[in-house]
């Protein structure tokens, strides 16, 4: 399909949602290499697509004037009218059950508008990345690679930190977390049985947990990285040996940069939401995540982190 127009992908959602949409963005880039490709989304998340060289530009979906596009017969800001009018193809993954946003965009843009799902139907047990690719079949894009891949720009091999193990002991929801006492036990075992430097990463909401876990550990072997910009965190992950975390966006980010990892999984649908990487092991317990033994986690982690 020959096409040289301007393409916009609209994607809200959390970090993991966006990373699982990267295969669709990458497929558009491959199919239409001469087109200008942009993303409208949350700036701190969609910066990943720029850092990975997948898109030409991004714009914030948080912009207040955009609110008019979510109101029936809303007042549409002139600069956004002009913005949407520039595109020839718009692929939207927004939650828009009454098609209010789509209708308002149609008032100012002649673009072909393709609606993608905001979230997969979990009853179908289809991996989320494949679900987000399905709308592109209308553009004759079939059999695209469903594995998110992100290669951060400007990696300097001379600054490799391959003896670093990255740990993300939090998530966006407490019920997805392995108990903090088990994390503390795991950290002690890793310090005793490996030579790794341990890097604990997390966001603002996880700060106290990170501090508590790091406090008793030797500073020479332990580092904290809190609230790093995602593009910077992606580069850190890409230079590390392996990763351990929960069902979270950071686990998806680690998988996307090709990092081997262990993901501690709760009751979310694994078939739909697990990172689709062959380098990732998902560990569960039939009773509950809290029952998962430290020894099992340690054994799998040491296996995947062993030198090739």
Residue pairs with C-beta under 8 A, 6 or more apart in sequence:
1 31
1 139
1 140
3 31
3 32
3 35
3 88
3 89
3 139
4 32
4 34
4 35
5 35
5 87
5 88
5 89
6 35
6 36
6 38
6 86
6 87
6 88
6 89
7 28
7 32
7 35
7 36
7 37
7 38
7 87
7 88
7 89
7 90
7 91
8 38
8 39
8 40
8 84
8 87
8 89
8 90
8 91
8 111
9 21
9 24
9 25
9 28
9 37
9 38
9 39
9 40
9 55
9 90
9 91
9 92
9 93
10 39
10 40
10 41
10 61
10 90
10 91
10 92
10 93
10 94
11 17
11 18
11 21
11 39
11 40
11 41
11 46
11 93
11 94
12 41
12 42
12 61
12 93
12 94
12 95
12 118
13 21
13 93
13 118
13 119
14 45
14 172
14 249
15 45
15 230
15 248
15 249
15 250
15 252
15 253
16 248
16 249
16 251
16 252
16 273
17 119
17 128
17 249
18 41
18 42
18 45
18 46
18 48
18 49
18 249
19 48
19 148
19 150
19 249
19 252
19 253
19 256
20 128
20 129
20 132
20 148
20 252
21 93
21 129
21 132
22 48
22 49
22 52
22 54
22 129
22 148
22 149
22 150
22 256
23 129
23 132
23 133
23 144
23 145
23 146
23 147
23 148
23 149
24 91
24 116
24 129
24 132
24 133
24 135
24 136
24 144
25 37
25 39
25 49
25 54
25 55
26 54
26 144
26 145
26 149
27 133
27 136
27 141
27 144
27 145
28 35
28 37
28 91
28 136
28 139
28 141
29 37
29 54
29 55
30 144
31 136
31 139
31 140
31 141
35 89
36 56
36 57
37 54
37 55
37 56
38 55
38 56
38 57
38 58
38 59
38 87
39 46
39 49
39 55
39 57
39 58
39 59
40 46
40 58
40 59
40 60
40 61
41 58
41 60
41 61
42 60
42 61
42 62
43 58
43 60
43 62
44 229
44 230
45 230
46 55
46 58
47 58
47 229
47 230
47 231
48 150
48 230
48 231
48 234
48 253
49 55
49 58
50 57
50 58
50 231
51 150
51 152
51 153
51 230
51 231
51 234
51 235
52 150
52 151
52 152
52 153
52 234
53 151
53 153
59 83
63 80
65 77
65 79
65 80
66 77
66 80
67 74
68 74
68 75
68 76
68 77
68 80
68 104
69 76
69 80
69 100
69 101
69 104
69 105
70 100
70 101
70 104
71 100
71 104
72 98
72 100
74 100
74 104
76 104
76 107
76 108
80 108
81 108
82 108
84 90
84 105
84 108
84 109
84 111
85 108
85 109
85 110
87 109
87 111
88 111
88 112
89 111
89 112
89 114
89 139
90 105
90 109
90 111
90 112
90 113
90 114
91 114
91 116
91 135
91 136
92 101
92 102
92 113
92 114
92 115
92 116
93 116
93 117
93 118
93 132
94 101
94 118
95 118
95 119
96 102
96 115
96 118
99 115
102 113
102 115
105 111
105 113
106 113
114 135
114 136
114 138
114 139
115 135
116 132
116 134
116 135
117 131
117 132
117 134
117 135
119 128
120 126
120 128
120 131
120 132
120 272
121 131
122 269
122 272
124 131
124 272
125 269
125 271
125 272
126 271
126 272
127 146
127 271
127 272
127 274
127 276
128 272
128 273
129 146
129 147
129 148
129 276
130 146
131 272
133 141
133 144
133 146
136 144
146 276
147 276
147 277
148 252
148 255
148 256
148 275
148 276
149 256
149 258
150 234
150 253
150 256
150 257
151 238
151 257
152 231
152 234
152 235
152 238
152 257
154 235
155 235
155 238
155 239
159 239
160 239
161 197
161 236
161 239
161 240
162 239
162 240
162 241
163 195
163 196
163 197
163 241
164 196
164 197
164 198
164 199
164 239
164 240
164 241
165 190
165 194
165 196
165 197
165 198
165 199
165 240
165 241
165 242
165 243
165 244
165 301
165 305
166 199
166 201
166 236
166 237
166 240
166 242
166 243
166 244
166 254
166 259
167 183
167 187
167 198
167 199
167 200
167 201
167 243
167 244
167 245
168 200
168 201
168 202
168 243
168 244
168 245
168 246
168 248
168 250
168 251
168 254
169 177
169 178
169 180
169 183
169 200
169 202
169 206
169 209
169 210
169 213
169 245
169 246
170 177
170 202
170 203
170 205
170 206
170 209
170 210
170 246
170 248
171 177
171 245
171 246
171 247
171 248
172 248
172 249
175 266
175 267
176 246
176 247
176 248
176 266
176 268
176 289
177 246
177 289
178 246
178 264
178 289
178 290
178 292
178 297
179 290
180 209
180 212
180 213
182 290
182 292
182 294
182 297
183 213
184 213
184 216
185 294
186 244
186 294
186 297
186 298
187 198
187 213
187 217
189 294
189 298
190 196
190 198
190 298
190 301
191 198
191 217
191 218
191 221
193 298
193 302
194 302
194 305
196 221
196 241
196 305
197 221
197 222
197 223
198 217
198 221
198 222
198 223
199 223
199 224
199 225
199 236
199 240
200 210
200 213
200 214
200 222
200 223
200 224
200 225
201 210
201 224
201 225
201 226
201 228
201 233
201 236
201 250
202 209
202 210
202 225
202 226
203 226
203 227
204 226
204 227
206 226
207 226
210 224
210 226
211 224
214 222
214 224
225 233
225 236
228 236
230 253
233 250
233 253
234 253
234 256
234 257
237 243
237 253
237 254
237 257
237 259
238 257
238 258
238 259
240 259
241 260
241 305
242 259
242 260
242 261
242 262
242 301
242 304
242 305
243 251
243 254
243 259
243 260
243 261
243 262
244 261
244 262
244 263
244 264
244 297
244 301
245 251
245 254
245 261
245 263
245 264
246 263
246 264
246 265
246 266
247 263
247 264
247 265
247 266
247 268
247 273
247 274
251 261
251 263
251 275
251 280
252 275
254 261
254 275
255 261
255 275
255 276
255 277
255 279
255 280
256 275
256 277
258 277
258 279
259 279
260 279
260 280
260 304
260 305
261 275
261 277
261 279
261 280
261 281
261 304
262 280
262 281
262 283
262 297
262 300
262 301
262 304
263 274
263 275
263 280
263 281
263 282
263 283
264 283
264 289
264 292
264 297
265 274
265 282
265 283
265 284
265 289
266 284
266 288
266 289
267 289
270 282
270 284
274 280
274 282
279 304
281 300
281 304
283 292
283 296
283 297
283 300
284 292
285 291
285 292
